[in-house]
Amino acid sequence: MGAYPVRDEHAEARHGWASSFPEFRAARASEVVAQLSAFIGEPSIEQVRAWDESIPPLQGQVDEVLTRESRAVGYEAILEYELPLEFRRPDAILLAGGSVFVLEMKGQSRALRADIDQAAAYARDLRAYHRECETRPVHPILVLTKAHGRVGERSGVQIVGMDVIDDVVERMNGVATPNPVEPEMFLARSAYRPLPSLVEAARELFQSRTLRRIYRAATATGPAVDAITSIIHEAAAAGERRLVLLTGLPGAGKTLVGLQIAHAAFLDDLLVDRGDGKPTAPAVFLSGNGPLVEVLQYELRSAGGGGRAFVRGVKQYVDTYSKSLTSVPPEHVLIFDEAQRAFDAKKVSKVHGTNPNGRSEPEHFVEFARRVPGWCVVIALIGGGQEIHEGEEAGLGLWRMAVEEASRSDRWIVHGPPAAAQSFGGYQDLRLDDRLHLGSELRYHVATHQHEFVAGLIGETDAVDLPRIAHDLDMSGYHLRITRDLDVAKSYLRTRYADDPTARFGMIASSRDKDLERFGMPNGWNATKSVRYGPWYAETEDDPSRRSCRFLRDCVTEFGAQGLELDAVLLGWGTDYVLDGGRWSNAGMRRYAHDSLVEDPFRLRRNAYRVLLTRARDATVVFVPPLRVLDETYAYLVASGFVSLDESAL
């Protein structure tokens, strides 16, 4: 249970073979295969056969490079390099002067789109997370061992036969660089620091109270962590009450910031002894996102227990402290994840069964904070445009109402990014700080503007050049794919991640669609209510109960996907949000009795598709059922930049 294994970042680098080009050329192929076999440990017959077939011609290509380039004596050949902290292994990496070539070899004569995207992802991650590749060109090459010559290029990947690897290296290597790649530096395990998924980050914080330092992540979220830490210490020193608003794009790391504030060492000097000799933790991380809480608690239980204390549900917290006016939260910092979705008073009454004071969730939290002796800070983590439930539509207005009411008797200082002035303009104690907005999309690796693409795609913004942004995303290693055949979509995902047992991919769809079930995507209420989110997100295909998302059997809706992420998603596009005469329509959505509580059903549908389209770290694969009502939608998605999987890649 718990399928995100923790790898020791201080262990020595793992690879099957590493040597200079002359040494690799001179080695017996059988010697290389034996060393690779010993490294892998009981490789399959198919794997050994692939090595037997590919290594001699690869040695021949290295010989050609050595013959034509005098400087090639300093080049390095690395086979079966295991990316540190991961399990993926590119077939071969060639360090050629100042360039890095990543070779993925396939024993076939034509290129599959999944193979192309796999090769592109290797290069993307080396560029993004490997210290020695950050300022050097990294060239992905898909080698088809049964093809000849140059086959073509797709998504920045050169597709070639084994016989022209030398030509590609010579052509793309360019002029000699004064900064060649040193093999020892490249192979240092600490050189590669991949961005962890949210679940992996939570596990690291839970086990060590630290998070691996990734340059891009630290640059993006570090200023926010520093700003909030400073605000908390100021409030503690002055005995004040404060509300902090941290906003950010989908995938920008808001939850990651909140988890670090709560569980890293930033607040250790504020441990509080309430008189019983047992200092309590300074902060508590709370989420109204039930699936997120379930997944993190499930994963952390498998990591050694304590998951319930690491992350707690808002509902349980409100139930605990609203039923007794004398109950005092032990923490001084209350972190509310996805605070833009906080319930209004009507929804609180519906969910909790009682609400005698008629308070919204923000009003409850501010009231709880007022009970805490001395000082208290409420941190609201806010993502825009992700309200998907009824009762969530009031947004930041509820938080302003809460602090304005409280400030009649207590002083409340509000901190937020400049955009907070739109909702808190005129508030007498408003302090604006640029650091309290996260504008970099960490979830999508080095790809940028994914949120801009989605906003334009779903009709929220105009004048967006969708094909251009989609092309830029593709070249950055974020892939938008589409098909009208569900089996084709499933095959793509299984092929792409066949060599990565830790990758997570699964089916997601809108809860209001009423047609996908008959095409094989069980997104109906009866089917989705039985999904257990913990194992769905965390388990591998070794899970005997077959509950892992990788089986592509169960489907989760926007309610089970929000705030969480997968490496890739298979998104079923439903008939509840379709293009009709060039305009988006939700006329075909499934309707329920409680819809009378919804103020703007079209907005919630649009937000639902925003959530569904922003869950994947690597690729979004859209399945559009072969229904006439969806023909215009399918044509629009293709014209916007989604690449069809129904056509041969090359």
C-alpha positions as CSV (number, residue, x, y, z in Angstrom):
1,M,0.0,0.0,0.0
2,G,1.2,3.5,-0.8
3,A,2.9,3.3,-4.1
4,Y,5.1,6.4,-4.1
5,P,8.4,4.8,-2.9
6,V,10.9,7.1,-1.4
7,R,14.3,6.9,-3.0
8,D,17.5,7.9,-1.1
9,E,18.7,11.1,-2.8
10,H,22.2,10.6,-1.2
11,A,22.8,7.2,-2.7
12,E,25.2,6.9,-5.6
13,A,23.8,7.3,-9.1
14,R,22.5,4.2,-10.8
15,H,23.2,3.3,-14.4
16,G,24.0,0.2,-16.3
17,W,27.0,1.4,-18.3
18,A,29.1,4.6,-18.4
19,S,32.3,5.0,-20.4
20,S,34.0,7.2,-22.9
21,F,33.2,6.7,-26.6
22,P,36.5,4.9,-27.3
23,E,35.9,2.5,-24.4
24,F,32.4,1.8,-25.5
25,R,33.5,1.2,-29.0
26,A,36.2,-1.2,-27.9
27,A,34.0,-3.2,-25.5
28,R,32.6,-6.6,-26.5
29,A,28.9,-6.3,-26.9
30,S,28.4,-9.4,-24.7
31,E,30.3,-7.6,-22.0
32,V,28.0,-4.6,-22.2
33,V,24.9,-6.8,-22.1
34,A,26.2,-8.7,-19.1
35,Q,26.8,-5.5,-17.2
36,L,23.4,-4.2,-18.1
37,S,21.8,-7.5,-17.0
38,A,23.6,-7.4,-13.7
39,F,22.4,-3.8,-13.2
40,I,18.7,-4.6,-14.0
41,G,18.6,-7.9,-12.2
42,E,16.9,-10.7,-14.0
43,P,15.9,-8.8,-17.2
44,S,13.3,-10.3,-19.4
45,I,14.2,-12.3,-22.5
46,E,12.7,-9.5,-24.6
47,Q,14.9,-6.9,-22.9
48,V,18.1,-9.0,-23.4
49,R,17.2,-9.6,-27.1
50,A,16.7,-5.8,-27.5
51,W,20.2,-5.1,-26.1
52,D,21.7,-7.8,-28.3
53,E,20.1,-6.2,-31.3
54,S,20.8,-2.6,-30.5
55,I,24.2,-2.4,-28.8
56,P,26.4,-3.5,-31.7
57,P,24.9,-1.0,-34.2
58,L,25.1,1.7,-31.5
59,Q,28.8,0.9,-31.1
60,G,29.1,1.3,-34.9
61,Q,27.5,4.7,-34.8
62,V,29.9,5.8,-32.0
63,D,32.8,4.6,-34.1
64,E,31.5,6.8,-37.0
65,V,31.4,9.8,-34.7
66,L,34.9,9.1,-33.5
67,T,36.2,8.8,-37.0
68,R,34.8,12.2,-38.0
69,E,35.2,14.2,-34.8
70,S,38.6,14.4,-33.0
71,R,37.0,15.9,-29.9
72,A,34.7,12.8,-29.7
73,V,37.4,11.0,-27.7
74,G,36.0,13.0,-24.7
75,Y,32.4,12.1,-25.3
76,E,30.6,9.7,-22.9
77,A,28.0,6.9,-23.5
78,I,25.7,6.1,-20.6
79,L,23.2,3.2,-20.9
80,E,20.2,2.6,-18.7
81,Y,20.6,5.7,-16.7
82,E,18.1,5.7,-13.9
83,L,16.8,9.2,-13.2
84,P,17.5,9.9,-9.5
85,L,14.5,9.7,-7.2
86,E,12.6,8.0,-10.0
87,F,12.4,4.7,-11.7
88,R,12.5,5.8,-15.4
89,R,15.5,4.9,-17.5
90,P,16.3,6.4,-20.9
91,D,17.9,3.7,-23.1
92,A,21.0,5.8,-23.7
93,I,22.4,9.2,-23.1
94,L,25.3,10.6,-25.1
95,L,27.3,13.4,-23.5
96,A,28.8,15.1,-26.6
97,G,30.8,18.1,-25.8
98,G,28.3,20.6,-24.4
99,S,25.2,18.8,-25.7
100,V,23.2,16.0,-24.2
101,F,21.5,13.5,-26.5
102,V,18.7,11.3,-25.0
103,L,18.1,8.1,-27.1
104,E,14.9,6.1,-26.7
105,M,15.1,2.9,-28.8
106,K,12.0,1.0,-30.1
107,G,12.2,-2.3,-32.0
108,Q,9.8,-1.2,-34.7
109,S,9.7,0.5,-38.1
110,R,7.1,3.3,-37.4
111,A,6.8,5.8,-34.6
112,L,3.9,5.7,-32.2
113,R,2.8,9.0,-30.7
114,A,3.2,7.5,-27.2
115,D,6.9,6.7,-28.0
116,I,7.5,10.2,-29.3
117,D,6.0,11.8,-26.3
118,Q,7.9,9.5,-23.9
119,A,11.2,10.6,-25.6
120,A,10.2,14.3,-25.3
121,A,9.4,13.9,-21.6
122,Y,12.9,12.5,-20.9
123,A,14.5,15.6,-22.5
124,R,12.0,17.9,-20.8
125,D,12.7,16.6,-17.3
126,L,16.5,16.8,-17.8
127,R,16.2,20.4,-19.0
128,A,13.9,21.3,-16.1
129,Y,15.5,19.4,-13.1
130,H,19.1,18.4,-14.0
131,R,21.7,20.9,-12.9
132,E,24.1,20.0,-15.8
133,C,21.4,20.3,-18.4
134,E,19.9,23.6,-17.3
135,T,22.0,25.8,-19.7
136,R,22.9,23.1,-22.3
137,P,20.9,21.8,-25.3
138,V,19.2,18.5,-24.7
139,H,18.1,16.7,-27.8
140,P,15.6,13.8,-27.7
141,I,16.0,11.1,-30.3
142,L,13.5,8.3,-31.0
143,V,15.5,5.5,-32.6
144,L,13.4,3.0,-34.6
145,T,15.7,-0.1,-34.8
146,K,13.8,-1.5,-37.8
147,A,13.8,1.8,-39.8
148,H,16.5,3.4,-41.9
149,G,17.6,7.0,-42.4
150,R,15.9,10.1,-41.1
151,V,12.2,9.4,-40.6
152,G,11.1,12.8,-39.5
153,E,10.5,15.1,-36.5
154,R,7.6,15.6,-34.2
155,S,7.2,17.6,-31.0
156,G,10.9,18.5,-31.1
157,V,11.9,14.8,-31.2
158,Q,14.1,13.6,-34.0
159,I,12.9,10.2,-35.3
160,V,15.6,8.2,-37.0
161,G,16.8,4.7,-37.9
162,M,19.8,3.3,-36.1
163,D,22.1,4.0,-39.1
164,V,22.0,7.8,-38.9
165,I,22.5,8.5,-35.2
166,D,26.0,9.7,-36.0
167,D,24.7,12.2,-38.6
168,V,22.2,13.5,-36.1
169,V,24.8,14.0,-33.4
170,E,27.2,15.7,-35.8
171,R,24.4,18.0,-37.2
172,M,22.8,19.0,-33.9
173,N,26.0,19.3,-31.9
174,G,27.0,22.5,-33.6
175,V,30.3,24.2,-32.8
176,A,32.5,23.1,-30.0
177,T,31.5,24.5,-26.7
178,P,33.9,25.8,-24.1
179,N,31.8,24.1,-21.4
180,P,31.6,20.4,-22.1
181,V,29.5,18.1,-19.8
182,E,31.7,16.4,-17.2
183,P,30.5,12.7,-16.8
184,E,31.1,12.8,-13.0
185,M,29.1,15.9,-12.6
186,F,26.3,14.5,-14.8
187,L,26.1,11.2,-12.9
188,A,26.1,12.8,-9.4
189,R,22.9,11.8,-7.8
190,S,22.3,15.3,-6.4
191,A,22.4,16.8,-9.8
192,Y,18.9,15.7,-10.7
193,R,16.1,17.1,-8.4
194,P,12.7,16.4,-10.0
195,L,9.6,18.3,-8.8
196,P,7.6,15.9,-6.6
197,S,3.9,15.4,-7.1
198,L,1.7,16.8,-4.3
199,V,1.4,13.4,-2.7
200,E,5.2,12.8,-2.9
201,A,5.8,16.2,-1.4
202,A,3.4,15.5,1.5
203,R,5.2,12.2,2.2
204,E,8.6,14.0,2.2
205,L,7.3,16.6,4.6
206,F,5.6,14.0,6.8
207,Q,8.7,11.8,7.1
208,S,11.5,14.4,7.3
209,R,9.8,17.8,7.8
210,T,11.9,19.1,4.8
211,L,11.3,19.2,1.1
212,R,13.9,18.5,-1.5
213,R,15.2,21.8,-2.9
214,I,14.2,22.2,-6.6
215,Y,15.5,25.4,-8.1
216,R,12.4,26.2,-10.1
217,A,10.0,25.4,-7.2
218,A,12.0,27.3,-4.7
219,T,12.1,30.3,-7.0
220,A,8.4,30.2,-7.5
221,T,7.1,29.4,-4.0
222,G,10.0,30.5,-1.8
223,P,9.1,34.2,-1.6
224,A,5.5,33.3,-0.6
225,V,6.8,31.0,2.2
226,D,9.1,33.7,3.4
227,A,6.4,36.4,3.4
228,I,3.9,34.2,5.2
229,T,6.5,33.1,7.8
230,S,7.4,36.7,8.5
231,I,3.7,37.7,8.8
232,I,3.1,34.9,11.3
233,H,6.1,35.9,13.5
234,E,5.0,39.6,13.4
235,A,1.5,38.6,14.5
236,A,2.9,36.5,17.4
237,A,5.3,39.2,18.5
238,A,2.6,41.9,18.4
239,G,-0.2,39.8,19.7
240,E,-2.4,40.5,16.6
241,R,-4.9,38.7,14.5
242,R,-4.4,38.5,10.8
243,L,-5.9,37.1,7.6
244,V,-3.5,36.1,4.8
245,L,-4.7,35.6,1.3
246,L,-2.4,33.6,-1.0
247,T,-3.7,33.4,-4.5
248,G,-2.3,31.4,-7.5
249,L,-2.9,29.8,-10.8
250,P,-4.0,26.1,-11.0
251,G,-0.8,24.0,-10.4
252,A,1.2,26.9,-9.0
253,G,1.9,25.3,-5.6
254,K,-0.6,26.9,-3.2
255,T,-1.2,23.7,-1.4
256,L,2.5,23.0,-1.3
257,V,3.1,26.3,0.4
258,G,0.4,25.6,2.9
259,L,1.8,22.2,3.8
260,Q,5.3,23.6,4.2
261,I,4.1,26.4,6.5
262,A,2.2,23.8,8.6
263,H,4.8,21.0,8.7
264,A,8.3,22.2,7.9
265,A,10.4,23.9,10.5
266,F,9.5,27.5,9.8
267,L,7.4,27.9,12.9
268,D,9.2,25.7,15.4
269,D,10.1,28.7,17.6
270,L,6.3,29.3,18.1
271,L,5.5,26.0,19.7
272,V,2.9,26.9,22.4
273,D,2.5,25.4,25.8
274,R,-1.1,25.9,26.9
275,G,-0.4,25.0,30.5
276,D,-0.5,21.2,30.4
277,G,3.2,20.8,29.5
278,K,2.4,19.5,26.0
279,P,3.3,22.1,23.4
280,T,1.0,22.0,20.4
281,A,1.9,22.4,16.8
282,P,1.7,26.1,15.8
283,A,-0.3,25.4,12.7
284,V,-3.0,23.1,11.3
285,F,-3.6,22.4,7.6
286,L,-7.3,22.1,6.8
287,S,-9.0,21.4,3.5
288,G,-12.6,21.4,2.4
289,N,-11.6,19.1,-0.4
290,G,-12.6,15.7,0.9
291,P,-10.8,13.6,-1.8
292,L,-7.6,15.5,-1.2
293,V,-7.8,14.8,2.5
294,E,-8.6,11.2,1.9
295,V,-5.7,10.7,-0.5
296,L,-3.1,12.4,1.7
297,Q,-4.3,10.5,4.8
298,Y,-4.3,7.2,2.9
299,E,-0.8,7.8,1.6
300,L,0.6,8.9,4.9
301,R,-0.9,6.0,6.8
302,S,1.1,3.8,4.6
303,A,4.2,5.9,5.4
304,G,4.0,5.2,9.1
305,G,0.7,6.6,10.5
306,G,-0.3,10.1,11.6
307,G,-2.0,11.1,8.4
308,R,-5.0,12.5,10.2
309,A,-2.9,15.0,12.1
310,F,-1.0,16.0,9.0
311,V,-4.1,17.1,7.1
312,R,-7.6,17.5,8.4
313,G,-11.0,18.1,6.9
314,V,-12.7,21.5,7.3
315,K,-16.0,19.9,8.0
316,Q,-14.7,18.0,11.0
317,Y,-12.9,21.1,12.3
318,V,-16.0,23.2,12.0
319,D,-18.1,20.5,13.7
320,T,-15.7,20.3,16.6
321,Y,-15.4,24.0,17.4
322,S,-18.9,25.3,16.3
323,K,-20.8,23.1,18.7
324,S,-19.1,24.5,21.8
325,L,-18.4,28.2,22.3
326,T,-15.8,27.3,25.0
327,S,-13.7,25.0,22.8
328,V,-10.4,26.7,21.9
329,P,-8.3,25.5,18.9
330,P,-4.8,24.5,20.1
331,E,-3.2,26.0,17.0
332,H,-2.4,29.7,16.4
333,V,-2.2,29.3,12.6
334,L,-5.3,28.0,10.7
335,I,-4.5,27.2,7.1
336,F,-7.6,26.8,4.9
337,D,-6.9,25.2,1.5
338,E,-9.0,26.2,-1.5
339,A,-10.6,29.0,0.5
340,Q,-12.3,30.4,-2.6
341,R,-14.6,27.4,-2.2
342,A,-15.6,28.2,1.3
343,F,-19.3,27.5,2.0
344,D,-21.9,30.2,2.5
345,A,-24.3,30.0,5.4
346,K,-26.9,28.0,3.5
347,K,-24.4,25.4,2.4
348,V,-23.0,25.2,6.0
349,S,-26.5,24.4,7.3
350,K,-27.0,21.7,4.6
351,V,-23.6,20.0,5.1
352,H,-23.4,20.2,8.9
353,G,-27.1,19.7,9.6
354,T,-27.2,22.7,11.9
355,N,-25.9,26.3,11.9
356,P,-27.7,28.1,14.7
357,N,-25.7,31.3,14.3
358,G,-26.2,31.4,10.5
359,R,-22.5,31.7,9.8
360,S,-20.5,31.0,6.6
361,E,-17.3,28.9,6.9
362,P,-15.1,32.1,6.8
363,E,-17.2,33.5,9.6
364,H,-16.7,30.3,11.6
365,F,-13.0,30.4,11.1
366,V,-12.6,34.0,12.1
367,E,-14.7,33.3,15.2
368,F,-12.5,30.3,16.0
369,A,-9.4,32.5,15.6
370,R,-10.8,35.0,18.0
371,R,-11.0,32.4,20.8
372,V,-7.3,31.6,20.4
373,P,-5.4,33.4,23.2
374,G,-2.9,36.1,22.3
375,W,-2.7,36.0,18.6
376,C,-3.8,34.0,15.6
377,V,-3.3,34.0,11.8
378,V,-5.8,32.5,9.3
379,I,-4.2,31.7,5.9
380,A,-6.6,31.4,3.0
381,L,-5.2,29.5,-0.1
382,I,-7.2,30.8,-3.1
383,G,-7.4,29.5,-6.6
384,G,-9.4,31.5,-9.1
385,G,-12.3,30.1,-11.2
386,Q,-12.5,26.7,-9.5
387,E,-15.8,27.0,-7.7
388,I,-17.7,23.9,-8.7
389,H,-20.3,23.2,-5.9
390,E,-23.4,25.1,-5.1
391,G,-22.8,27.4,-2.1
392,E,-19.2,28.2,-3.3
393,E,-20.1,31.1,-5.6
394,A,-19.6,34.0,-3.2
395,G,-15.8,33.5,-3.2
396,L,-13.7,36.2,-1.5
397,G,-16.7,38.2,-0.6
398,L,-17.4,35.8,2.3
399,W,-13.9,36.4,3.7
400,R,-14.3,40.2,3.6
401,M,-17.7,40.0,5.3
402,A,-16.2,37.8,8.0
403,V,-13.2,40.0,8.9
404,E,-15.3,43.2,8.7
405,E,-17.8,41.8,11.2
406,A,-14.9,40.7,13.5
407,S,-13.1,44.0,13.2
408,R,-15.9,45.7,15.0
409,S,-14.5,44.3,18.2
410,D,-11.0,43.1,17.3
411,R,-8.4,44.6,14.9
412,W,-7.8,42.3,11.9
413,I,-5.0,43.0,9.5
414,V,-5.5,41.6,6.0
415,H,-2.5,40.7,3.8
416,G,-2.9,39.8,0.1
417,P,-1.6,40.3,-3.4
418,P,-2.4,43.5,-5.3
419,A,-5.4,41.8,-6.9
420,A,-7.0,41.5,-3.5
421,A,-7.8,45.2,-3.6
422,Q,-10.7,44.2,-5.9
423,S,-12.5,42.4,-3.1
424,F,-11.0,44.2,-0.1
425,G,-10.7,47.7,-1.5
426,G,-11.4,50.3,1.2
427,Y,-10.6,47.9,4.0
428,Q,-8.7,50.0,6.6
429,D,-6.0,47.4,7.4
430,L,-5.2,46.0,4.0
431,R,-1.5,45.3,3.2
432,L,-0.6,44.3,-0.3
433,D,2.4,42.1,-1.2
434,D,3.4,40.8,-4.7
435,R,4.8,37.7,-3.1
436,L,1.4,36.5,-2.1
437,H,0.5,35.5,-5.6
438,L,1.9,32.4,-7.3
439,G,2.1,33.0,-11.0
440,S,4.3,30.1,-12.2
441,E,2.6,26.8,-13.2
442,L,4.8,24.3,-11.5
443,R,2.6,21.3,-12.2
444,Y,3.4,21.4,-15.9
445,H,7.2,21.2,-15.5
446,V,8.8,23.8,-17.9
447,A,5.6,24.4,-19.9
448,T,4.0,27.8,-19.4
449,H,0.7,29.4,-20.2
450,Q,-1.3,26.3,-19.8
451,H,-3.9,28.2,-17.7
452,E,-4.1,30.8,-20.5
453,F,-4.8,28.0,-23.0
454,V,-7.5,26.5,-20.9
455,A,-9.2,29.9,-20.2
456,G,-9.3,30.6,-23.9
457,L,-10.4,27.1,-24.8
458,I,-13.5,27.1,-22.4
459,G,-14.5,30.5,-23.6
460,E,-13.6,32.5,-20.5
461,T,-11.2,34.8,-22.4
462,D,-11.1,36.1,-26.0
463,A,-8.4,36.9,-28.4
464,V,-6.2,34.0,-27.3
465,D,-4.1,32.3,-30.1
466,L,-4.8,28.8,-29.0
467,P,-2.9,26.9,-31.8
468,R,0.2,28.9,-31.0
469,I,0.0,28.3,-27.3
470,A,-0.7,24.6,-27.9
471,H,2.4,24.3,-30.1
472,D,4.5,26.0,-27.5
473,L,3.1,23.6,-24.8
474,D,3.9,20.7,-27.1
475,M,7.5,21.8,-27.7
476,S,7.9,22.3,-23.9
477,G,6.8,18.7,-23.2
478,Y,3.2,19.2,-22.3
479,H,1.0,17.2,-24.7
480,L,-2.6,17.7,-25.8
481,R,-4.0,14.7,-27.5
482,I,-7.4,13.7,-28.7
483,T,-9.4,10.8,-30.1
484,R,-13.0,9.6,-30.6
485,D,-12.0,6.0,-29.8
486,L,-11.7,5.3,-26.0
487,D,-9.5,2.2,-26.6
488,V,-7.0,4.3,-28.6
489,A,-6.7,6.7,-25.7
490,K,-6.2,3.9,-23.2
491,S,-3.6,2.3,-25.5
492,Y,-1.7,5.5,-25.8
493,L,-1.4,5.9,-22.0
494,R,-0.5,2.3,-21.3
495,T,2.2,2.4,-24.0
496,R,3.6,5.8,-22.9
497,Y,4.0,4.8,-19.2
498,A,4.7,1.1,-19.7
499,D,8.3,1.6,-18.4
500,D,7.3,3.8,-15.4
501,P,5.3,1.9,-12.7
502,T,5.1,5.0,-10.6
503,A,3.3,7.1,-13.2
504,R,-0.3,7.9,-12.5
505,F,-2.9,8.2,-15.2
506,G,-6.6,7.8,-15.0
507,M,-10.1,8.6,-16.4
508,I,-11.9,11.8,-15.4
509,A,-15.1,13.3,-16.6
510,S,-17.8,15.9,-15.7
511,S,-20.4,14.8,-13.1
512,R,-23.2,16.4,-15.2
513,D,-22.6,14.5,-18.4
514,K,-25.2,11.8,-19.1
515,D,-23.8,10.1,-22.2
516,L,-20.2,9.0,-21.5
517,E,-21.3,5.9,-19.5
518,R,-22.6,4.1,-22.6
519,F,-19.2,4.7,-24.2
520,G,-17.2,3.0,-21.4
521,M,-16.5,5.9,-19.0
522,P,-18.4,5.2,-15.7
523,N,-18.9,8.9,-14.6
524,G,-22.4,8.4,-13.2
525,W,-23.3,9.0,-9.6
526,N,-23.8,5.3,-8.8
527,A,-20.4,4.4,-10.3
528,T,-18.3,7.3,-8.9
529,K,-19.7,7.1,-5.4
530,S,-17.9,3.8,-4.8
531,V,-14.5,5.0,-5.9
532,R,-12.0,5.1,-3.0
533,Y,-9.8,8.1,-3.8
534,G,-6.9,6.9,-1.6
535,P,-6.0,3.8,-3.5
536,W,-7.2,5.3,-6.9
537,Y,-4.5,7.9,-6.7
538,A,-1.9,6.0,-4.7
539,E,-1.8,2.4,-5.7
540,T,0.0,0.7,-8.6
541,E,-1.1,-2.1,-10.9
542,D,0.2,-4.5,-8.3
543,D,-2.8,-3.7,-6.2
544,P,-4.8,-7.0,-6.2
545,S,-8.1,-5.2,-5.7
546,R,-7.5,-3.3,-9.0
547,R,-8.5,0.0,-7.5
548,S,-5.6,2.0,-9.0
549,C,-6.3,4.6,-11.6
550,R,-3.8,2.9,-13.9
551,F,-6.3,0.2,-14.6
552,L,-8.5,2.8,-16.4
553,R,-11.5,1.1,-15.0
554,D,-13.0,3.6,-12.6
555,C,-13.6,7.3,-13.3
556,V,-13.6,10.3,-11.0
557,T,-15.4,13.6,-11.6
558,E,-14.3,17.2,-11.0
559,F,-15.2,16.7,-7.4
560,G,-12.7,13.8,-7.0
561,A,-10.1,15.5,-9.1
562,Q,-10.0,19.1,-7.8
563,G,-6.8,19.9,-5.9
564,L,-5.2,16.7,-7.0
565,E,-3.1,15.7,-10.0
566,L,-2.0,12.9,-12.2
567,D,0.8,12.5,-14.7
568,A,-1.7,12.2,-17.4
569,V,-5.5,12.2,-17.6
570,L,-8.0,10.6,-20.0
571,L,-10.7,13.3,-20.0
572,G,-14.1,12.3,-21.4
573,W,-15.7,15.3,-22.9
574,G,-19.4,15.2,-22.1
575,T,-22.5,16.6,-23.7
576,D,-23.0,18.9,-20.8
577,Y,-20.6,21.5,-22.2
578,V,-20.6,21.6,-26.0
579,L,-20.1,24.1,-28.8
580,D,-23.4,24.9,-30.6
581,G,-23.1,27.4,-33.4
582,G,-19.8,28.7,-32.1
583,R,-21.1,29.3,-28.5
584,W,-20.6,27.1,-25.5
585,S,-23.8,25.6,-24.1
586,N,-24.6,23.6,-20.9
587,A,-28.2,22.8,-22.1
588,G,-27.5,19.1,-22.3
589,M,-26.3,18.7,-18.7
590,R,-27.7,16.3,-16.2
591,R,-29.9,18.1,-13.7
592,Y,-30.7,17.5,-10.0
593,A,-33.3,18.7,-7.5
594,H,-30.8,20.8,-5.6
595,D,-30.0,22.9,-8.7
596,S,-32.3,25.6,-7.3
597,L,-29.4,26.5,-4.9
598,V,-27.1,27.2,-7.8
599,E,-26.9,30.8,-8.8
600,D,-25.0,30.4,-12.2
601,P,-25.1,26.8,-13.5
602,F,-23.2,27.7,-16.7
603,R,-20.3,29.2,-14.7
604,L,-20.1,26.0,-12.6
605,R,-19.9,23.9,-15.8
606,R,-17.2,26.1,-17.2
607,N,-15.3,25.9,-13.9
608,A,-15.7,22.1,-13.9
609,Y,-14.0,21.8,-17.3
610,R,-11.3,24.2,-16.1
611,V,-10.6,21.8,-13.2
612,L,-10.6,18.7,-15.5
613,L,-8.3,20.3,-18.0
614,T,-5.7,21.3,-15.4
615,R,-5.1,18.1,-13.6
616,A,-2.3,16.5,-15.6
617,R,1.4,17.1,-15.3
618,D,2.5,15.6,-18.6
619,A,-0.5,15.1,-20.9
620,T,-4.2,15.7,-21.3
621,V,-5.8,13.1,-23.6
622,V,-9.4,14.0,-24.5
623,F,-11.9,11.3,-25.6
624,V,-14.8,12.8,-27.5
625,P,-17.6,10.3,-28.0
626,P,-18.7,9.7,-31.6
627,L,-22.0,11.7,-31.1
628,R,-23.2,14.2,-33.7
629,V,-23.9,16.7,-31.0
630,L,-20.1,16.7,-30.2
631,D,-18.9,17.0,-33.8
632,E,-18.5,20.8,-33.6
633,T,-16.7,20.5,-30.2
634,Y,-14.3,17.9,-31.6
635,A,-13.4,20.0,-34.6
636,Y,-12.8,23.0,-32.4
637,L,-10.5,21.1,-30.0
638,V,-8.4,19.8,-33.0
639,A,-8.3,23.3,-34.5
640,S,-7.2,24.7,-31.1
641,G,-4.2,22.4,-31.0
642,F,-5.2,19.0,-29.7
643,V,-3.3,16.4,-31.8
644,S,-5.3,13.4,-33.0
645,L,-4.2,9.9,-31.9
646,D,-6.3,8.4,-34.7
647,E,-3.6,9.2,-37.3
648,S,-0.2,7.6,-37.7
649,A,2.5,9.7,-36.0
650,L,5.1,8.8,-38.7
